[in-house]
Amino acid sequence: MYAKHCASCHGKKGLGDGSKAPELKGDLGDFSSAEFQKQTDGEIFYKLIDGRDDMPAFAKKMASEEDRWLIVNFVRTLKK
């Protein structure tokens, strides 16, 4: 799921260095950083559904709530 929906912008390791990253204006974040990881699972889930700045909403593209939680769980594995 992450490879399909997230890696093109956020990169394979969540460093914000995906192939589409140079086209975007905003900060794509570093999923491995302590700052990102201090967010609650609910905060990450909400941003995934509703989007923010350059990030599109994924509520329709990823309709399954289970798939959304799998993404949240995956980005937790990217911490330093």
mmCIF file of the N, C-alpha and C atoms, coordinates in Angstrom:
data_MODEL
# 
_entry.id   MODEL 
# 
loop_
_atom_site.group_PDB 
_atom_site.id 
_atom_site.type_symbol 
_atom_site.label_atom_id 
_atom_site.label_alt_id 
_atom_site.label_comp_id 
_atom_site.label_asym_id 
_atom_site.label_entity_id 
_atom_site.label_seq_id 
_atom_site.pdbx_PDB_ins_code 
_atom_site.Cartn_x 
_atom_site.Cartn_y 
_atom_site.Cartn_z 
_atom_site.occupancy 
_atom_site.B_iso_or_equiv 
_atom_site.pdbx_formal_charge 
_atom_site.auth_seq_id 
_atom_site.auth_comp_id 
_atom_site.auth_asym_id 
_atom_site.auth_atom_id 
_atom_site.pdbx_PDB_model_num 
ATOM 1   N N  . MET A 1 1  ? 0.836   -1.201 0.000  1.00 0.00 ? 1  MET A N  1 
ATOM 2   C CA . MET A 1 1  ? 0.000   0.000  0.000  1.00 0.00 ? 1  MET A CA 1 
ATOM 3   C C  . MET A 1 1  ? 0.872   1.251  0.000  1.00 0.00 ? 1  MET A C  1 
ATOM 4   N N  . TYR A 1 2  ? 1.890   1.263  0.849  1.00 0.00 ? 2  TYR A N  1 
ATOM 5   C CA . TYR A 1 2  ? 2.782   2.429  0.917  1.00 0.00 ? 2  TYR A CA 1 
ATOM 6   C C  . TYR A 1 2  ? 3.476   2.632  -0.429 1.00 0.00 ? 2  TYR A C  1 
ATOM 7   N N  . ALA A 1 3  ? 3.995   1.562  -1.012 1.00 0.00 ? 3  ALA A N  1 
ATOM 8   C CA . ALA A 1 3  ? 4.691   1.659  -2.301 1.00 0.00 ? 3  ALA A CA 1 
ATOM 9   C C  . ALA A 1 3  ? 3.759   2.206  -3.380 1.00 0.00 ? 3  ALA A C  1 
ATOM 10  N N  . LYS A 1 4  ? 2.515   1.803  -3.352 1.00 0.00 ? 4  LYS A N  1 
ATOM 11  C CA . LYS A 1 4  ? 1.549   2.218  -4.366 1.00 0.00 ? 4  LYS A CA 1 
ATOM 12  C C  . LYS A 1 4  ? 1.113   3.674  -4.193 1.00 0.00 ? 4  LYS A C  1 
ATOM 13  N N  . HIS A 1 5  ? 0.858   4.097  -2.962 1.00 0.00 ? 5  HIS A N  1 
ATOM 14  C CA . HIS A 1 5  ? 0.246   5.399  -2.734 1.00 0.00 ? 5  HIS A CA 1 
ATOM 15  C C  . HIS A 1 5  ? 1.175   6.483  -2.184 1.00 0.00 ? 5  HIS A C  1 
ATOM 16  N N  . CYS A 1 6  ? 2.274   6.111  -1.570 1.00 0.00 ? 6  CYS A N  1 
ATOM 17  C CA . CYS A 1 6  ? 3.060   7.097  -0.807 1.00 0.00 ? 6  CYS A CA 1 
ATOM 18  C C  . CYS A 1 6  ? 4.498   7.293  -1.284 1.00 0.00 ? 6  CYS A C  1 
ATOM 19  N N  . ALA A 1 7  ? 5.131   6.222  -1.719 1.00 0.00 ? 7  ALA A N  1 
ATOM 20  C CA . ALA A 1 7  ? 6.570   6.261  -2.003 1.00 0.00 ? 7  ALA A CA 1 
ATOM 21  C C  . ALA A 1 7  ? 6.958   7.241  -3.104 1.00 0.00 ? 7  ALA A C  1 
ATOM 22  N N  . SER A 1 8  ? 6.085   7.487  -4.069 1.00 0.00 ? 8  SER A N  1 
ATOM 23  C CA . SER A 1 8  ? 6.458   8.384  -5.166 1.00 0.00 ? 8  SER A CA 1 
ATOM 24  C C  . SER A 1 8  ? 6.741   9.801  -4.676 1.00 0.00 ? 8  SER A C  1 
ATOM 25  N N  . CYS A 1 9  ? 6.147   10.206 -3.592 1.00 0.00 ? 9  CYS A N  1 
ATOM 26  C CA . CYS A 1 9  ? 6.422   11.529 -3.005 1.00 0.00 ? 9  CYS A CA 1 
ATOM 27  C C  . CYS A 1 9  ? 7.328   11.422 -1.779 1.00 0.00 ? 9  CYS A C  1 
ATOM 28  N N  . HIS A 1 10 ? 7.006   10.503 -0.892 1.00 0.00 ? 10 HIS A N  1 
ATOM 29  C CA . HIS A 1 10 ? 7.703   10.422 0.392  1.00 0.00 ? 10 HIS A CA 1 
ATOM 30  C C  . HIS A 1 10 ? 8.975   9.581  0.351  1.00 0.00 ? 10 HIS A C  1 
ATOM 31  N N  . GLY A 1 11 ? 9.189   8.821  -0.703 1.00 0.00 ? 11 GLY A N  1 
ATOM 32  C CA . GLY A 1 11 ? 10.378  7.988  -0.824 1.00 0.00 ? 11 GLY A CA 1 
ATOM 33  C C  . GLY A 1 11 ? 10.181  6.633  -0.167 1.00 0.00 ? 11 GLY A C  1 
ATOM 34  N N  . LYS A 1 12 ? 10.991  5.680  -0.551 1.00 0.00 ? 12 LYS A N  1 
ATOM 35  C CA . LYS A 1 12 ? 10.877  4.305  -0.045 1.00 0.00 ? 12 LYS A CA 1 
ATOM 36  C C  . LYS A 1 12 ? 11.062  4.215  1.462  1.00 0.00 ? 12 LYS A C  1 
ATOM 37  N N  . LYS A 1 13 ? 11.892  5.101  2.010  1.00 0.00 ? 13 LYS A N  1 
ATOM 38  C CA . LYS A 1 13 ? 12.176  5.068  3.447  1.00 0.00 ? 13 LYS A CA 1 
ATOM 39  C C  . LYS A 1 13 ? 11.522  6.229  4.191  1.00 0.00 ? 13 LYS A C  1 
ATOM 40  N N  . GLY A 1 14 ? 10.625  6.959  3.504  1.00 0.00 ? 14 GLY A N  1 
ATOM 41  C CA . GLY A 1 14 ? 9.892   8.038  4.153  1.00 0.00 ? 14 GLY A CA 1 
ATOM 42  C C  . GLY A 1 14 ? 10.703  9.284  4.426  1.00 0.00 ? 14 GLY A C  1 
ATOM 43  N N  . LEU A 1 15 ? 11.741  9.512  3.640  1.00 0.00 ? 15 LEU A N  1 
ATOM 44  C CA . LEU A 1 15 ? 12.617  10.659 3.860  1.00 0.00 ? 15 LEU A CA 1 
ATOM 45  C C  . LEU A 1 15 ? 12.200  11.904 3.077  1.00 0.00 ? 15 LEU A C  1 
ATOM 46  N N  . GLY A 1 16 ? 11.099  11.796 2.318  1.00 0.00 ? 16 GLY A N  1 
ATOM 47  C CA . GLY A 1 16 ? 10.631  12.934 1.526  1.00 0.00 ? 16 GLY A CA 1 
ATOM 48  C C  . GLY A 1 16 ? 11.400  13.101 0.232  1.00 0.00 ? 16 GLY A C  1 
ATOM 49  N N  . ASP A 1 17 ? 11.986  12.027 -0.251 1.00 0.00 ? 17 ASP A N  1 
ATOM 50  C CA . ASP A 1 17 ? 12.842  12.089 -1.434 1.00 0.00 ? 17 ASP A CA 1 
ATOM 51  C C  . ASP A 1 17 ? 12.333  11.229 -2.594 1.00 0.00 ? 17 ASP A C  1 
ATOM 52  N N  . GLY A 1 18 ? 11.026  11.101 -2.708 1.00 0.00 ? 18 GLY A N  1 
ATOM 53  C CA . GLY A 1 18 ? 10.454  10.308 -3.792 1.00 0.00 ? 18 GLY A CA 1 
ATOM 54  C C  . GLY A 1 18 ? 10.624  10.987 -5.141 1.00 0.00 ? 18 GLY A C  1 
ATOM 55  N N  . SER A 1 19 ? 10.323  10.273 -6.202 1.00 0.00 ? 19 SER A N  1 
ATOM 56  C CA . SER A 1 19 ? 10.526  10.788 -7.565 1.00 0.00 ? 19 SER A CA 1 
ATOM 57  C C  . SER A 1 19 ? 9.689   12.030 -7.871 1.00 0.00 ? 19 SER A C  1 
ATOM 58  N N  . LYS A 1 20 ? 8.542   12.192 -7.227 1.00 0.00 ? 20 LYS A N  1 
ATOM 59  C CA . LYS A 1 20 ? 7.699   13.370 -7.448 1.00 0.00 ? 20 LYS A CA 1 
ATOM 60  C C  . LYS A 1 20 ? 8.021   14.528 -6.501 1.00 0.00 ? 20 LYS A C  1 
ATOM 61  N N  . ALA A 1 21 ? 8.862   14.297 -5.526 1.00 0.00 ? 21 ALA A N  1 
ATOM 62  C CA . ALA A 1 21 ? 9.169   15.307 -4.509 1.00 0.00 ? 21 ALA A CA 1 
ATOM 63  C C  . ALA A 1 21 ? 9.648   16.641 -5.091 1.00 0.00 ? 21 ALA A C  1 
ATOM 64  N N  . PRO A 1 22 ? 10.528  16.641 -6.097 1.00 0.00 ? 22 PRO A N  1 
ATOM 65  C CA . PRO A 1 22 ? 11.001  17.924 -6.623 1.00 0.00 ? 22 PRO A CA 1 
ATOM 66  C C  . PRO A 1 22 ? 9.890   18.807 -7.229 1.00 0.00 ? 22 PRO A C  1 
ATOM 67  N N  . GLU A 1 23 ? 8.783   18.193 -7.622 1.00 0.00 ? 23 GLU A N  1 
ATOM 68  C CA . GLU A 1 23 ? 7.673   18.933 -8.222 1.00 0.00 ? 23 GLU A CA 1 
ATOM 69  C C  . GLU A 1 23 ? 6.804   19.628 -7.175 1.00 0.00 ? 23 GLU A C  1 
ATOM 70  N N  . LEU A 1 24 ? 6.971   19.282 -5.921 1.00 0.00 ? 24 LEU A N  1 
ATOM 71  C CA . LEU A 1 24 ? 6.103   19.780 -4.858 1.00 0.00 ? 24 LEU A CA 1 
ATOM 72  C C  . LEU A 1 24 ? 6.770   20.909 -4.087 1.00 0.00 ? 24 LEU A C  1 
ATOM 73  N N  . LYS A 1 25 ? 5.948   21.833 -3.610 1.00 0.00 ? 25 LYS A N  1 
ATOM 74  C CA . LYS A 1 25 ? 6.460   23.006 -2.897 1.00 0.00 ? 25 LYS A CA 1 
ATOM 75  C C  . LYS A 1 25 ? 6.683   22.756 -1.415 1.00 0.00 ? 25 LYS A C  1 
ATOM 76  N N  . GLY A 1 26 ? 5.781   22.039 -0.794 1.00 0.00 ? 26 GLY A N  1 
ATOM 77  C CA . GLY A 1 26 ? 5.792   21.884 0.657  1.00 0.00 ? 26 GLY A CA 1 
ATOM 78  C C  . GLY A 1 26 ? 6.843   20.928 1.185  1.00 0.00 ? 26 GLY A C  1 
ATOM 79  N N  . ASP A 1 27 ? 6.940   20.892 2.495  1.00 0.00 ? 27 ASP A N  1 
ATOM 80  C CA . ASP A 1 27 ? 7.827   19.973 3.188  1.00 0.00 ? 27 ASP A CA 1 
ATOM 81  C C  . ASP A 1 27 ? 7.153   18.608 3.229  1.00 0.00 ? 27 ASP A C  1 
ATOM 82  N N  . LEU A 1 28 ? 7.789   17.628 2.656  1.00 0.00 ? 28 LEU A N  1 
ATOM 83  C CA . LEU A 1 28 ? 7.210   16.288 2.606  1.00 0.00 ? 28 LEU A CA 1 
ATOM 84  C C  . LEU A 1 28 ? 7.463   15.500 3.877  1.00 0.00 ? 28 LEU A C  1 
ATOM 85  N N  . GLY A 1 29 ? 8.217   16.080 4.778  1.00 0.00 ? 29 GLY A N  1 
ATOM 86  C CA . GLY A 1 29 ? 8.460   15.436 6.058  1.00 0.00 ? 29 GLY A CA 1 
ATOM 87  C C  . GLY A 1 29 ? 9.480   14.328 5.979  1.00 0.00 ? 29 GLY A C  1 
ATOM 88  N N  . ASP A 1 30 ? 9.908   13.929 7.124  1.00 0.00 ? 30 ASP A N  1 
ATOM 89  C CA . ASP A 1 30 ? 10.840  12.823 7.279  1.00 0.00 ? 30 ASP A CA 1 
ATOM 90  C C  . ASP A 1 30 ? 10.190  11.884 8.285  1.00 0.00 ? 30 ASP A C  1 
ATOM 91  N N  . PHE A 1 31 ? 9.625   10.802 7.803  1.00 0.00 ? 31 PHE A N  1 
ATOM 92  C CA . PHE A 1 31 ? 8.883   9.882  8.665  1.00 0.00 ? 31 PHE A CA 1 
ATOM 93  C C  . PHE A 1 31 ? 9.769   9.231  9.723  1.00 0.00 ? 31 PHE A C  1 
ATOM 94  N N  . SER A 1 32 ? 11.082  9.275  9.526  1.00 0.00 ? 32 SER A N  1 
ATOM 95  C CA . SER A 1 32 ? 11.980  8.678  10.503 1.00 0.00 ? 32 SER A CA 1 
ATOM 96  C C  . SER A 1 32 ? 12.311  9.626  11.655 1.00 0.00 ? 32 SER A C  1 
ATOM 97  N N  . SER A 1 33 ? 11.974  10.891 11.512 1.00 0.00 ? 33 SER A N  1 
ATOM 98  C CA . SER A 1 33 ? 12.348  11.887 12.524 1.00 0.00 ? 33 SER A CA 1 
ATOM 99  C C  . SER A 1 33 ? 11.523  11.760 13.798 1.00 0.00 ? 33 SER A C  1 
ATOM 100 N N  . ALA A 1 34 ? 12.131  12.178 14.894 1.00 0.00 ? 34 ALA A N  1 
ATOM 101 C CA . ALA A 1 34 ? 11.436  12.167 16.188 1.00 0.00 ? 34 ALA A CA 1 
ATOM 102 C C  . ALA A 1 34 ? 10.221  13.089 16.139 1.00 0.00 ? 34 ALA A C  1 
ATOM 103 N N  . GLU A 1 35 ? 10.344  14.205 15.430 1.00 0.00 ? 35 GLU A N  1 
ATOM 104 C CA . GLU A 1 35 ? 9.222   15.151 15.322 1.00 0.00 ? 35 GLU A CA 1 
ATOM 105 C C  . GLU A 1 35 ? 8.009   14.503 14.666 1.00 0.00 ? 35 GLU A C  1 
ATOM 106 N N  . PHE A 1 36 ? 8.232   13.794 13.574 1.00 0.00 ? 36 PHE A N  1 
ATOM 107 C CA . PHE A 1 36 ? 7.120   13.107 12.918 1.00 0.00 ? 36 PHE A CA 1 
ATOM 108 C C  . PHE A 1 36 ? 6.572   12.003 13.813 1.00 0.00 ? 36 PHE A C  1 
ATOM 109 N N  . GLN A 1 37 ? 7.447   11.206 14.379 1.00 0.00 ? 37 GLN A N  1 
ATOM 110 C CA . GLN A 1 37 ? 7.045   10.045 15.161 1.00 0.00 ? 37 GLN A CA 1 
ATOM 111 C C  . GLN A 1 37 ? 6.338   10.410 16.466 1.00 0.00 ? 37 GLN A C  1 
ATOM 112 N N  . LYS A 1 38 ? 6.473   11.658 16.928 1.00 0.00 ? 38 LYS A N  1 
ATOM 113 C CA . LYS A 1 38 ? 5.784   12.048 18.165 1.00 0.00 ? 38 LYS A CA 1 
ATOM 114 C C  . LYS A 1 38 ? 4.288   12.279 17.945 1.00 0.00 ? 38 LYS A C  1 
ATOM 115 N N  . GLN A 1 39 ? 3.860   12.327 16.688 1.00 0.00 ? 39 GLN A N  1 
ATOM 116 C CA . GLN A 1 39 ? 2.432   12.452 16.394 1.00 0.00 ? 39 GLN A CA 1 
ATOM 117 C C  . GLN A 1 39 ? 1.704   11.176 16.836 1.00 0.00 ? 39 GLN A C  1 
ATOM 118 N N  . THR A 1 40 ? 0.454   11.341 17.185 1.00 0.00 ? 40 THR A N  1 
ATOM 119 C CA . THR A 1 40 ? -0.339  10.164 17.524 1.00 0.00 ? 40 THR A CA 1 
ATOM 120 C C  . THR A 1 40 ? -0.723  9.431  16.242 1.00 0.00 ? 40 THR A C  1 
ATOM 121 N N  . ASP A 1 41 ? -1.091  8.172  16.390 1.00 0.00 ? 41 ASP A N  1 
ATOM 122 C CA . ASP A 1 41 ? -1.572  7.410  15.235 1.00 0.00 ? 41 ASP A CA 1 
ATOM 123 C C  . ASP A 1 41 ? -2.777  8.103  14.618 1.00 0.00 ? 41 ASP A C  1 
ATOM 124 N N  . GLY A 1 42 ? -3.647  8.646  15.460 1.00 0.00 ? 42 GLY A N  1 
ATOM 125 C CA . GLY A 1 42 ? -4.840  9.341  14.968 1.00 0.00 ? 42 GLY A CA 1 
ATOM 126 C C  . GLY A 1 42 ? -4.501  10.558 14.135 1.00 0.00 ? 42 GLY A C  1 
ATOM 127 N N  . GLU A 1 43 ? -3.470  11.309 14.513 1.00 0.00 ? 43 GLU A N  1 
ATOM 128 C CA . GLU A 1 43 ? -3.062  12.480 13.738 1.00 0.00 ? 43 GLU A CA 1 
ATOM 129 C C  . GLU A 1 43 ? -2.567  12.067 12.350 1.00 0.00 ? 43 GLU A C  1 
ATOM 130 N N  . ILE A 1 44 ? -1.771  11.023 12.305 1.00 0.00 ? 44 ILE A N  1 
ATOM 131 C CA . ILE A 1 44 ? -1.264  10.536 11.018 1.00 0.00 ? 44 ILE A CA 1 
ATOM 132 C C  . ILE A 1 44 ? -2.422  10.017 10.170 1.00 0.00 ? 44 ILE A C  1 
ATOM 133 N N  . PHE A 1 45 ? -3.320  9.272  10.775 1.00 0.00 ? 45 PHE A N  1 
ATOM 134 C CA . PHE A 1 45 ? -4.495  8.738  10.079 1.00 0.00 ? 45 PHE A CA 1 
ATOM 135 C C  . PHE A 1 45 ? -5.325  9.876  9.487  1.00 0.00 ? 45 PHE A C  1 
ATOM 136 N N  . TYR A 1 46 ? -5.565  10.915 10.263 1.00 0.00 ? 46 TYR A N  1 
ATOM 137 C CA . TYR A 1 46 ? -6.366  12.058 9.818  1.00 0.00 ? 46 TYR A CA 1 
ATOM 138 C C  . TYR A 1 46 ? -5.714  12.742 8.617  1.00 0.00 ? 46 TYR A C  1 
ATOM 139 N N  . LYS A 1 47 ? -4.418  12.945 8.668  1.00 0.00 ? 47 LYS A N  1 
ATOM 140 C CA . LYS A 1 47 ? -3.716  13.595 7.553  1.00 0.00 ? 47 LYS A CA 1 
ATOM 141 C C  . LYS A 1 47 ? -3.769  12.727 6.305  1.00 0.00 ? 47 LYS A C  1 
ATOM 142 N N  . LEU A 1 48 ? -3.731  11.436 6.479  1.00 0.00 ? 48 LEU A N  1 
ATOM 143 C CA . LEU A 1 48 ? -3.824  10.504 5.357  1.00 0.00 ? 48 LEU A CA 1 
ATOM 144 C C  . LEU A 1 48 ? -5.191  10.614 4.677  1.00 0.00 ? 48 LEU A C  1 
ATOM 145 N N  . ILE A 1 49 ? -6.234  10.714 5.458  1.00 0.00 ? 49 ILE A N  1 
ATOM 146 C CA . ILE A 1 49 ? -7.586  10.790 4.912  1.00 0.00 ? 49 ILE A CA 1 
ATOM 147 C C  . ILE A 1 49 ? -7.871  12.144 4.263  1.00 0.00 ? 49 ILE A C  1 
ATOM 148 N N  . ASP A 1 50 ? -7.557  13.222 4.992  1.00 0.00 ? 50 ASP A N  1 
ATOM 149 C CA . ASP A 1 50 ? -7.930  14.569 4.545  1.00 0.00 ? 50 ASP A CA 1 
ATOM 150 C C  . ASP A 1 50 ? -6.854  15.297 3.761  1.00 0.00 ? 50 ASP A C  1 
ATOM 151 N N  . GLY A 1 51 ? -5.628  14.824 3.793  1.00 0.00 ? 51 GLY A N  1 
ATOM 152 C CA . GLY A 1 51 ? -4.548  15.504 3.106  1.00 0.00 ? 51 GLY A CA 1 
ATOM 153 C C  . GLY A 1 51 ? -4.146  16.778 3.839  1.00 0.00 ? 51 GLY A C  1 
ATOM 154 N N  . ARG A 1 52 ? -3.160  17.449 3.282  1.00 0.00 ? 52 ARG A N  1 
ATOM 155 C CA . ARG A 1 52 ? -2.666  18.679 3.889  1.00 0.00 ? 52 ARG A CA 1 
ATOM 156 C C  . ARG A 1 52 ? -1.667  19.293 2.927  1.00 0.00 ? 52 ARG A C  1 
ATOM 157 N N  . ASP A 1 53 ? -1.814  20.592 2.664  1.00 0.00 ? 53 ASP A N  1 
ATOM 158 C CA . ASP A 1 53 ? -0.929  21.307 1.744  1.00 0.00 ? 53 ASP A CA 1 
ATOM 159 C C  . ASP A 1 53 ? -0.832  20.558 0.417  1.00 0.00 ? 53 ASP A C  1 
ATOM 160 N N  . ASP A 1 54 ? 0.373   20.162 0.005  1.00 0.00 ? 54 ASP A N  1 
ATOM 161 C CA . ASP A 1 54 ? 0.549   19.457 -1.274 1.00 0.00 ? 54 ASP A CA 1 
ATOM 162 C C  . ASP A 1 54 ? 0.006   18.031 -1.264 1.00 0.00 ? 54 ASP A C  1 
ATOM 163 N N  . MET A 1 55 ? -0.178  17.470 -0.081 1.00 0.00 ? 55 MET A N  1 
ATOM 164 C CA . MET A 1 55 ? -0.631  16.081 -0.005 1.00 0.00 ? 55 MET A CA 1 
ATOM 165 C C  . MET A 1 55 ? -2.133  15.996 -0.273 1.00 0.00 ? 55 MET A C  1 
ATOM 166 N N  . PRO A 1 56 ? -2.498  15.183 -1.259 1.00 0.00 ? 56 PRO A N  1 
ATOM 167 C CA . PRO A 1 56 ? -3.925  15.013 -1.537 1.00 0.00 ? 56 PRO A CA 1 
ATOM 168 C C  . PRO A 1 56 ? -4.608  14.143 -0.476 1.00 0.00 ? 56 PRO A C  1 
ATOM 169 N N  . ALA A 1 57 ? -5.903  14.275 -0.402 1.00 0.00 ? 57 ALA A N  1 
ATOM 170 C CA . ALA A 1 57 ? -6.698  13.410 0.477  1.00 0.00 ? 57 ALA A CA 1 
ATOM 171 C C  . ALA A 1 57 ? -6.756  12.017 -0.136 1.00 0.00 ? 57 ALA A C  1 
ATOM 172 N N  . PHE A 1 58 ? -6.664  11.008 0.694  1.00 0.00 ? 58 PHE A N  1 
ATOM 173 C CA . PHE A 1 58 ? -6.711  9.631  0.221  1.00 0.00 ? 58 PHE A CA 1 
ATOM 174 C C  . PHE A 1 58 ? -7.983  8.905  0.643  1.00 0.00 ? 58 PHE A C  1 
ATOM 175 N N  . ALA A 1 59 ? -8.969  9.643  1.104  1.00 0.00 ? 59 ALA A N  1 
ATOM 176 C CA . ALA A 1 59 ? -10.208 9.018  1.562  1.00 0.00 ? 59 ALA A CA 1 
ATOM 177 C C  . ALA A 1 59 ? -10.870 8.190  0.458  1.00 0.00 ? 59 ALA A C  1 
ATOM 178 N N  . LYS A 1 60 ? -10.835 8.677  -0.768 1.00 0.00 ? 60 LYS A N  1 
ATOM 179 C CA . LYS A 1 60 ? -11.464 7.945  -1.875 1.00 0.00 ? 60 LYS A CA 1 
ATOM 180 C C  . LYS A 1 60 ? -10.504 6.944  -2.514 1.00 0.00 ? 60 LYS A C  1 
ATOM 181 N N  . LYS A 1 61 ? -9.232  7.307  -2.627 1.00 0.00 ? 61 LYS A N  1 
ATOM 182 C CA . LYS A 1 61 ? -8.253  6.426  -3.259 1.00 0.00 ? 61 LYS A CA 1 
ATOM 183 C C  . LYS A 1 61 ? -7.976  5.189  -2.409 1.00 0.00 ? 61 LYS A C  1 
ATOM 184 N N  . MET A 1 62 ? -8.105  5.358  -1.096 1.00 0.00 ? 62 MET A N  1 
ATOM 185 C CA . MET A 1 62 ? -7.848  4.274  -0.164 1.00 0.00 ? 62 MET A CA 1 
ATOM 186 C C  . MET A 1 62 ? -9.080  4.154  0.735  1.00 0.00 ? 62 MET A C  1 
ATOM 187 N N  . ALA A 1 63 ? -10.123 3.558  0.196  1.00 0.00 ? 63 ALA A N  1 
ATOM 188 C CA . ALA A 1 63 ? -11.419 3.525  0.885  1.00 0.00 ? 63 ALA A CA 1 
ATOM 189 C C  . ALA A 1 63 ? -11.428 2.627  2.117  1.00 0.00 ? 63 ALA A C  1 
ATOM 190 N N  . SER A 1 64 ? -10.575 1.634  2.142  1.00 0.00 ? 64 SER A N  1 
ATOM 191 C CA . SER A 1 64 ? -10.561 0.688  3.253  1.00 0.00 ? 64 SER A CA 1 
ATOM 192 C C  . SER A 1 64 ? -9.886  1.305  4.483  1.00 0.00 ? 64 SER A C  1 
ATOM 193 N N  . GLU A 1 65 ? -10.616 1.364  5.579  1.00 0.00 ? 65 GLU A N  1 
ATOM 194 C CA . GLU A 1 65 ? -10.047 1.876  6.826  1.00 0.00 ? 65 GLU A CA 1 
ATOM 195 C C  . GLU A 1 65 ? -8.877  1.002  7.279  1.00 0.00 ? 65 GLU A C  1 
ATOM 196 N N  . GLU A 1 66 ? -8.991  -0.285 7.064  1.00 0.00 ? 66 GLU A N  1 
ATOM 197 C CA . GLU A 1 66 ? -7.903  -1.193 7.432  1.00 0.00 ? 66 GLU A CA 1 
ATOM 198 C C  . GLU A 1 66 ? -6.619  -0.847 6.674  1.00 0.00 ? 66 GLU A C  1 
ATOM 199 N N  . ASP A 1 67 ? -6.739  -0.555 5.364  1.00 0.00 ? 67 ASP A N  1 
ATOM 200 C CA . ASP A 1 67 ? -5.565  -0.184 4.574  1.00 0.00 ? 67 ASP A CA 1 
ATOM 201 C C  . ASP A 1 67 ? -4.937  1.106  5.100  1.00 0.00 ? 67 ASP A C  1 
ATOM 202 N N  . ARG A 1 68 ? -5.764  2.048  5.513  1.00 0.00 ? 68 ARG A N  1 
ATOM 203 C CA . ARG A 1 68 ? -5.245  3.309  6.065  1.00 0.00 ? 68 ARG A CA 1 
ATOM 204 C C  . ARG A 1 68 ? -4.443  3.046  7.331  1.00 0.00 ? 68 ARG A C  1 
ATOM 205 N N  . TRP A 1 69 ? -4.970  2.182  8.196  1.00 0.00 ? 69 TRP A N  1 
ATOM 206 C CA . TRP A 1 69 ? -4.251  1.859  9.430  1.00 0.00 ? 69 TRP A CA 1 
ATOM 207 C C  . TRP A 1 69 ? -2.974  1.095  9.135  1.00 0.00 ? 69 TRP A C  1 
ATOM 208 N N  . LEU A 1 70 ? -2.973  0.291  8.088  1.00 0.00 ? 70 LEU A N  1 
ATOM 209 C CA . LEU A 1 70 ? -1.746  -0.414 7.701  1.00 0.00 ? 70 LEU A CA 1 
ATOM 210 C C  . LEU A 1 70 ? -0.656  0.581  7.297  1.00 0.00 ? 70 LEU A C  1 
ATOM 211 N N  . ILE A 1 71 ? -1.040  1.655  6.628  1.00 0.00 ? 71 ILE A N  1 
ATOM 212 C CA . ILE A 1 71 ? -0.085  2.703  6.263  1.00 0.00 ? 71 ILE A CA 1 
ATOM 213 C C  . ILE A 1 71 ? 0.463   3.361  7.529  1.00 0.00 ? 71 ILE A C  1 
ATOM 214 N N  . VAL A 1 72 ? -0.419  3.704  8.459  1.00 0.00 ? 72 VAL A N  1 
ATOM 215 C CA . VAL A 1 72 ? 0.014   4.306  9.727  1.00 0.00 ? 72 VAL A CA 1 
ATOM 216 C C  . VAL A 1 72 ? 1.010   3.376  10.419 1.00 0.00 ? 72 VAL A C  1 
ATOM 217 N N  . ASN A 1 73 ? 0.687   2.107  10.501 1.00 0.00 ? 73 ASN A N  1 
ATOM 218 C CA . ASN A 1 73 ? 1.581   1.146  11.143 1.00 0.00 ? 73 ASN A CA 1 
ATOM 219 C C  . ASN A 1 73 ? 2.912   1.030  10.408 1.00 0.00 ? 73 ASN A C  1 
ATOM 220 N N  . PHE A 1 74 ? 2.864   1.096  9.085  1.00 0.00 ? 74 PHE A N  1 
ATOM 221 C CA . PHE A 1 74 ? 4.100   1.009  8.307  1.00 0.00 ? 74 PHE A CA 1 
ATOM 222 C C  . PHE A 1 74 ? 5.003   2.211  8.570  1.00 0.00 ? 74 PHE A C  1 
ATOM 223 N N  . VAL A 1 75 ? 4.451   3.417  8.555  1.00 0.00 ? 75 VAL A N  1 
ATOM 224 C CA . VAL A 1 75 ? 5.318   4.585  8.763  1.00 0.00 ? 75 VAL A CA 1 
ATOM 225 C C  . VAL A 1 75 ? 5.924   4.579  10.166 1.00 0.00 ? 75 VAL A C  1 
ATOM 226 N N  . ARG A 1 76 ? 5.299   3.920  11.096 1.00 0.00 ? 76 ARG A N  1 
ATOM 227 C CA . ARG A 1 76 ? 5.893   3.763  12.430 1.00 0.00 ? 76 ARG A CA 1 
ATOM 228 C C  . ARG A 1 76 ? 7.176   2.936  12.372 1.00 0.00 ? 76 ARG A C  1 
ATOM 229 N N  . THR A 1 77 ? 7.282   2.041  11.408 1.00 0.00 ? 77 THR A N  1 
ATOM 230 C CA . THR A 1 77 ? 8.487   1.211  11.284 1.00 0.00 ? 77 THR A CA 1 
ATOM 231 C C  . THR A 1 77 ? 9.667   1.978  10.705 1.00 0.00 ? 77 THR A C  1 
ATOM 232 N N  . LEU A 1 78 ? 9.424   3.181  10.209 1.00 0.00 ? 78 LEU A N  1 
ATOM 233 C CA . LEU A 1 78 ? 10.479  3.963  9.563  1.00 0.00 ? 78 LEU A CA 1 
ATOM 234 C C  . LEU A 1 78 ? 11.255  4.844  10.532 1.00 0.00 ? 78 LEU A C  1 
ATOM 235 N N  . LYS A 1 79 ? 10.894  4.809  11.814 1.00 0.00 ? 79 LYS A N  1 
ATOM 236 C CA . LYS A 1 79 ? 11.597  5.666  12.774 1.00 0.00 ? 79 LYS A CA 1 
ATOM 237 C C  . LYS A 1 79 ? 13.047  5.264  12.926 1.00 0.00 ? 79 LYS A C  1 
ATOM 238 N N  . LYS A 1 80 ? 13.858  6.237  13.298 1.00 0.00 ? 80 LYS A N  1 
ATOM 239 C CA . LYS A 1 80 ? 15.296  5.998  13.469 1.00 0.00 ? 80 LYS A CA 1 
ATOM 240 C C  . LYS A 1 80 ? 15.576  5.141  14.670 1.00 0.00 ? 80 LYS A C  1 
# 
